[in-house]
Amino acid sequence: MLQTTSYPAEAIEPLLESIRDRIRILDLDLAGLEIVTEAATGAYAATAVIAALAGARVHACARDTRIHGSADDAIAATLALAEAASVEARVSFSRGVPPEALRRSVILTNSGRIRPITRAMIGLLPPKAVIALMFEAWEFRDADIDLVACREHGVHLAAVNERHSNVAVFPFLGPLAVRLLQDAGISAGGKRIAILCDNPFAPFLTEGLSKAGAQAVLFDTASHLAHGSWDAILMALLPGDAPLGQRDLETIATRAPGALLAQFWGDIDREAAARLGLRICPEAEPGRGHMGILLNRLGHEPIVRLQAGGLKAAEIVWRGAPLPVDGVATPLS
């Protein structure tokens, strides 16, 4: 199903206000820098505009997608937002990622319409360029970026600390889990929900579901799941070399009969799940290693925080500034 590609006119000013606030809070300063990112639809059109409002010269790349609109849709949506922010003169557009834009770029974002970032692309970036990762370092997926090529060419990767108070994206994870369950017809209030989580998402998911009125219980693996009358199993497991397979799915089917299996993060062998009669949401399988529901389901605020935070992390790494343990930026190479 094609998602809405244009941003509602009445929501543009609140979006721009959020962008300006986040630039101020993060002290994001990209003046004089050349940045390559995506042209996108919906709230994700904000990425190029954030960079431009922070002073960068931005090249926004578009391509056709099945769910998020065509390249033309993406260019139109991003240009409209840039015009509303009066930064359209700082943003140029293309279909695909042109080599000349990469050669000029000191920051490249790992955005959806740019990935995968291949060896050939990395080889075009200037030395000491930075790839901005819009996630935490422990979430890194080498399928999206050629890490070996980055190290060979002296290209740095900057991950963002989503738990930093100036970014604060992780507090949206709980409400996002509630929305995933709502999409499947389950209201969290009064429900017994088992959370399978082996990573830093755990306290945020537990708190968010509990605040929504659920009885939420955390388990770090399927093998530790307690027998019970569970309404739903919310899975948020680190993607591994193989998806959640027959053995773990049998455990879930046996210990939580009739429960919905909500795929928040992590991969599932859906054929095995179907054989066991497990019901899974979302109905469409996410890409390997990707979330089952995107932050934009909660509106523009988490998207602005994440994209601005990712750009700030890249700025910090590019400038060679100190990287405190609990700072906004974490390097990968």
C-alpha positions as CSV (number, residue, x, y, z in Angstrom):
1,M,0.0,0.0,0.0
2,L,1.5,3.4,-1.0
3,Q,1.9,5.7,1.9
4,T,1.1,9.4,1.7
5,T,4.0,11.2,0.0
6,S,3.1,14.9,0.4
7,Y,3.3,16.6,3.8
8,P,0.0,18.2,4.8
9,A,0.2,22.0,4.3
10,E,-1.2,22.7,7.8
11,A,1.6,20.6,9.3
12,I,4.5,22.3,7.5
13,E,5.0,25.1,10.0
14,P,5.0,22.8,13.1
15,L,7.5,20.6,11.2
16,L,9.8,23.6,10.5
17,E,9.4,24.8,14.1
18,S,10.5,21.4,15.3
19,I,13.5,21.5,12.9
20,R,14.6,24.9,14.0
21,D,14.3,24.0,17.7
22,R,16.4,20.8,17.2
23,I,19.1,22.7,15.3
24,R,19.3,25.2,18.2
25,I,19.3,22.5,20.9
26,L,22.0,20.5,19.1
27,D,23.9,23.6,18.0
28,L,24.1,22.0,14.6
29,D,26.5,24.0,12.4
30,L,27.0,22.7,8.9
31,A,27.9,26.1,7.4
32,G,30.1,25.7,4.3
33,L,29.9,21.9,4.2
34,E,28.7,19.9,1.2
35,I,26.3,17.1,2.1
36,V,24.6,14.3,0.1
37,T,21.4,12.9,1.5
38,E,18.0,11.7,0.1
39,A,15.1,13.5,-1.3
40,A,12.2,11.8,0.4
41,T,8.5,12.0,1.1
42,G,6.5,12.7,4.3
43,A,8.5,13.6,7.4
44,Y,11.7,12.2,5.9
45,A,11.7,15.1,3.5
46,A,13.1,17.0,6.5
47,T,16.6,15.6,6.3
48,A,17.8,17.8,3.4
49,V,16.0,20.8,4.9
50,I,17.6,20.3,8.3
51,A,21.1,20.3,6.7
52,A,20.3,23.3,4.6
53,L,18.9,25.3,7.5
54,A,22.1,24.4,9.4
55,G,24.1,26.1,6.6
56,A,25.1,23.2,4.3
57,R,25.0,23.0,0.6
58,V,22.8,19.9,0.1
59,H,22.4,17.5,-2.8
60,A,19.3,15.4,-2.4
61,C,19.1,12.1,-4.3
62,A,15.8,10.5,-5.2
63,R,14.8,7.1,-6.6
64,D,11.5,5.2,-7.1
65,T,10.2,3.1,-4.2
66,R,7.3,0.7,-3.9
67,I,5.9,2.2,-0.6
68,H,7.2,5.7,-0.2
69,G,6.5,7.1,-3.6
70,S,8.4,7.8,-6.8
71,A,11.6,9.8,-7.3
72,D,9.4,12.7,-8.7
73,D,7.3,12.5,-5.5
74,A,10.4,12.7,-3.3
75,I,11.9,15.7,-5.2
76,A,8.6,17.5,-5.2
77,A,8.0,16.9,-1.4
78,T,11.6,17.9,-0.5
79,L,11.6,21.0,-2.7
80,A,8.2,22.1,-1.3
81,L,9.6,21.9,2.3
82,A,12.8,23.6,1.3
83,E,10.8,26.5,-0.3
84,A,8.7,26.8,2.9
85,A,11.9,27.1,4.8
86,S,13.4,29.6,2.3
87,V,16.5,27.3,1.7
88,E,15.7,26.0,-1.8
89,A,18.7,27.8,-3.2
90,R,20.9,25.6,-1.0
91,V,19.4,22.3,-2.2
92,S,20.0,20.6,-5.6
93,F,18.3,17.3,-6.8
94,S,19.0,14.3,-8.9
95,R,17.7,10.9,-9.7
96,G,20.2,8.4,-8.2
97,V,23.5,9.4,-6.6
98,P,25.7,11.3,-9.1
99,P,29.5,10.7,-8.8
100,E,30.3,14.4,-8.8
101,A,28.1,15.0,-5.8
102,L,29.9,12.3,-3.8
103,R,33.3,13.7,-4.8
104,R,32.3,17.1,-3.2
105,S,30.6,15.6,-0.2
106,V,32.1,15.7,3.3
107,I,29.0,14.1,4.9
108,L,26.9,11.3,3.3
109,T,23.8,10.1,5.1
110,N,22.8,6.4,5.1
111,S,19.3,7.3,4.1
112,G,16.9,4.7,2.5
113,R,17.0,6.1,-1.0
114,I,20.8,6.1,-1.0
115,R,21.5,2.7,0.5
116,P,23.3,0.4,0.0
117,I,26.4,2.5,0.2
118,T,28.8,0.4,-2.0
119,R,32.6,0.2,-2.4
120,A,32.3,2.2,-5.6
121,M,30.4,5.0,-3.8
122,I,32.8,5.1,-0.9
123,G,35.8,5.3,-3.3
124,L,34.4,8.6,-4.7
125,L,34.2,10.3,-1.3
126,P,37.0,12.6,-0.2
127,P,39.4,11.4,2.5
128,K,38.1,11.8,6.0
129,A,34.5,12.2,4.7
130,V,31.9,11.0,7.2
131,I,28.9,8.7,6.7
132,A,26.1,9.7,9.0
133,L,24.3,6.7,10.5
134,M,20.8,7.4,11.7
135,F,21.0,4.8,14.5
136,E,23.2,3.7,17.4
137,A,26.5,2.0,16.9
138,W,25.4,-1.4,18.2
139,E,22.6,-1.4,15.5
140,F,25.0,-1.4,12.6
141,R,24.2,-3.7,9.7
142,D,27.0,-4.4,7.3
143,A,24.6,-5.2,4.5
144,D,23.9,-1.5,4.1
145,I,27.5,-0.2,4.1
146,D,30.8,-1.6,2.9
147,L,32.7,-1.2,6.2
148,V,35.9,-2.6,4.8
149,A,35.9,-0.1,2.0
150,C,35.3,2.7,4.5
151,R,38.4,1.7,6.4
152,E,40.5,1.3,3.3
153,H,39.5,4.8,2.0
154,G,39.7,6.6,5.3
155,V,36.0,7.3,5.4
156,H,34.6,7.6,8.9
157,L,31.2,6.4,10.2
158,A,29.4,8.4,12.8
159,A,26.5,6.8,14.8
160,V,24.1,8.8,16.9
161,N,23.4,8.3,20.5
162,E,19.6,8.2,20.4
163,R,19.5,8.2,24.2
164,H,21.3,11.5,24.6
165,S,19.0,14.1,26.1
166,N,19.4,16.4,23.1
167,V,18.2,13.7,20.7
168,A,15.9,11.5,22.9
169,V,14.5,9.2,20.2
170,F,14.4,6.0,22.3
171,P,11.5,7.3,24.5
172,F,9.3,7.0,21.3
173,L,10.0,3.3,21.1
174,G,7.3,2.4,23.6
175,P,4.5,4.4,21.9
176,L,5.7,2.9,18.6
177,A,5.2,-0.6,19.9
178,V,1.7,0.4,21.1
179,R,1.0,1.6,17.6
180,L,2.2,-1.6,16.0
181,L,-0.2,-3.6,18.2
182,Q,-3.0,-1.2,17.5
183,D,-2.4,-1.7,13.8
184,A,-3.1,-5.4,14.4
185,G,-6.2,-4.7,16.3
186,I,-4.9,-5.0,19.9
187,S,-5.3,-2.2,22.3
188,A,-2.5,-2.4,24.9
189,G,-4.7,-1.4,27.9
190,G,-5.3,-4.4,30.1
191,K,-3.5,-6.9,27.9
192,R,-0.7,-9.3,28.9
193,I,2.2,-8.7,26.6
194,A,5.5,-10.6,26.7
195,I,8.5,-8.6,25.4
196,L,11.3,-10.6,23.8
197,C,14.3,-8.1,23.8
198,D,18.0,-8.6,24.2
199,N,19.2,-5.0,23.6
200,P,18.9,-1.4,24.9
201,F,15.4,-1.1,23.6
202,A,14.1,-3.2,26.5
203,P,13.5,-0.5,29.2
204,F,11.8,1.9,26.8
205,L,9.5,-0.8,25.4
206,T,8.6,-2.0,28.9
207,E,7.9,1.5,30.2
208,G,5.9,2.5,27.1
209,L,3.6,-0.5,27.1
210,S,3.2,-0.3,30.9
211,K,2.2,3.4,30.6
212,A,-0.4,2.3,28.0
213,G,-2.0,0.0,30.6
214,A,-0.5,-3.3,29.5
215,Q,0.9,-5.9,31.9
216,A,4.3,-6.1,30.2
217,V,6.9,-8.7,31.1
218,L,10.4,-8.8,29.7
219,F,12.3,-11.9,28.5
220,D,15.6,-11.8,26.8
221,T,15.1,-14.9,24.7
222,A,12.2,-17.1,23.4
223,S,13.6,-20.0,25.5
224,H,13.0,-18.0,28.6
225,L,9.4,-17.1,27.8
226,A,7.1,-18.2,30.6
227,H,4.0,-20.2,29.9
228,G,0.9,-18.0,30.2
229,S,-2.2,-16.5,28.7
230,W,-0.4,-13.9,26.7
231,D,-2.3,-11.6,24.3
232,A,0.8,-10.7,22.3
233,I,4.5,-11.4,22.1
234,L,6.4,-8.3,21.1
235,M,9.7,-9.3,19.5
236,A,12.6,-6.8,19.5
237,L,15.7,-9.0,19.1
238,L,19.0,-8.2,17.5
239,P,19.0,-9.4,13.9
240,G,21.4,-12.3,13.6
241,D,22.8,-14.5,10.9
242,A,19.6,-16.4,10.8
243,P,16.0,-15.4,11.5
244,L,14.0,-16.6,14.5
245,G,13.6,-20.2,13.5
246,Q,11.6,-23.4,14.1
247,R,12.8,-24.2,17.6
248,D,12.1,-20.7,19.1
249,L,8.8,-20.4,17.2
250,E,7.7,-23.8,18.5
251,T,8.4,-22.5,22.0
252,I,6.3,-19.4,21.4
253,A,3.5,-21.4,19.9
254,T,3.5,-23.8,22.9
255,R,3.9,-21.3,25.7
256,A,1.8,-18.5,24.3
257,P,-1.0,-20.3,22.3
258,G,-3.1,-17.9,20.3
259,A,-0.9,-14.9,21.0
260,L,-0.1,-12.4,18.3
261,L,3.6,-12.3,17.4
262,A,4.5,-8.6,16.8
263,Q,7.7,-8.2,14.8
264,F,9.0,-4.9,16.1
265,W,12.6,-5.6,15.3
266,G,14.5,-8.8,14.3
267,D,13.9,-11.4,11.6
268,I,11.4,-14.2,11.6
269,D,11.2,-17.4,9.5
270,R,7.7,-16.6,8.4
271,E,7.2,-19.9,6.6
272,A,8.0,-21.8,9.8
273,A,5.7,-19.5,11.7
274,A,2.8,-20.1,9.2
275,R,3.3,-23.9,9.6
276,L,2.9,-23.5,13.4
277,G,-0.3,-21.3,13.0
278,L,1.3,-18.2,14.4
279,R,-0.2,-14.9,13.5
280,I,2.3,-12.2,12.8
281,C,2.2,-8.4,12.4
282,P,2.9,-6.5,10.4
283,E,1.5,-8.5,7.5
284,A,4.2,-7.3,5.1
285,E,7.6,-8.7,6.1
286,P,10.2,-6.0,6.8
287,G,13.5,-6.1,5.0
288,R,16.2,-8.2,6.7
289,G,17.4,-6.3,9.8
290,H,14.9,-3.6,9.5
291,M,12.1,-2.4,11.9
292,G,8.6,-3.7,11.5
293,I,7.2,-0.2,12.0
294,L,8.8,3.2,11.2
295,L,9.1,6.1,13.5
296,N,7.1,8.3,11.1
297,R,4.0,6.6,12.3
298,L,4.3,8.8,15.3
299,G,4.5,12.0,13.3
300,H,7.5,14.3,12.5
301,E,9.0,14.8,15.9
302,P,11.0,11.5,16.3
303,I,12.1,11.8,12.6
304,V,13.4,15.4,13.1
305,R,15.2,14.3,16.3
306,L,16.8,11.3,14.7
307,Q,17.9,13.0,11.4
308,A,19.2,16.1,13.2
309,G,21.0,14.0,15.7
310,G,22.6,11.9,13.0
311,L,23.8,15.0,11.2
312,K,25.2,16.4,14.5
313,A,27.0,13.2,15.1
314,A,28.6,13.4,11.7
315,E,29.5,17.1,12.2
316,I,31.3,16.2,15.5
317,V,33.2,13.4,13.9
318,W,34.1,15.5,10.8
319,R,35.5,18.3,13.0
320,G,37.6,15.9,15.0
321,A,36.0,17.0,18.2
322,P,36.3,15.0,21.4
323,L,33.9,12.0,21.7
324,P,32.8,11.6,25.3
325,V,31.2,8.2,26.1
326,D,27.8,9.7,26.7
327,G,28.0,12.3,23.9
328,V,25.9,12.6,20.8
329,A,28.4,10.9,18.5
330,T,29.9,7.5,18.5
331,P,32.5,6.5,15.8
332,L,32.6,3.1,14.0
333,S,35.8,3.7,12.1
